[in-house]
């Protein structure tokens, strides 16, 4: 029983709500894109549920980008986060995904992602943003 209560996360989580865009054209590694495609699917628009230095969780209305399903473990993603200080790009991979009940009644999915790569300038902006947030459980700043 004690093992179930042990915190497994390596980095502190911060509560935040930011707009997240996951467009297929820029969300998958370029080597996975088919240049012969006539049209790429519209991006999945959602928002973050929480953030840490090593990962983030997203609330999304769907998990499909055209014919690709981003809910399976290991799915490679390219996330565009709209922080108050500007837009950053985060490369990540899906760790888990599950249905999520929300008050609006619209179906949602909670997708957990591990950050795999960021440009240095984006990493600095992201880390600065994380430091500006209160730890979970404290009063949340408006974002």
C-alpha positions, 0 to 999 in steps of 0.5 A, a space after each residue: 500500500 505504501 508504494 501506491 502513495 509514493 510520489 513518482 514525479 521527478 519535477 514539481 507540478 505547477 497548476 496553469 492554464 495555457 492554450 495548447 495547439 497540436 497541429 499535425 503539420 508541425 506536431 509530428 517529426 518531419 520524417 513522418 509527414 507525407 509530402 504528397 498529402 494534399 491537406 493536413 488535418 486541423 490542429 487539436 485545440 486544447 489547454 494544459 492542466 498542469 506543467 512541470 520541467 519534464 512534462 505536462 498534461 493536456 485537456 483535449 477534445 479529441 485525440 486524432 490528427 487525421 488518421 493518426 491517434 496521439 493517445 497511444 503511449 510513445 506517440 511523438 508530438 510537437 506542442 505549441 504553447 501560448 505563454 503570456 510572454 510568447 509562443 514556444 514549441 515543445 517536442 514531447 511524447 504521450 505517456 498516458 491518455 484517458 477520458 476526462 469528465 468535465 463540467 461543460 459536458 463536452 467529452 475531453 481527454 487527459 493526455 500526459 506527455 513527457 517533454 523530449 526536446 526544446 530549443 534553448 530559447 524556448 526552454 529558458 522561457 518555459 523555465 521562467 514561466 514555471 518559476 513564476 507559478 505558485 506550487 500546486 495547492 497555493 493560490 494560483 496566479 491568473 494566467 
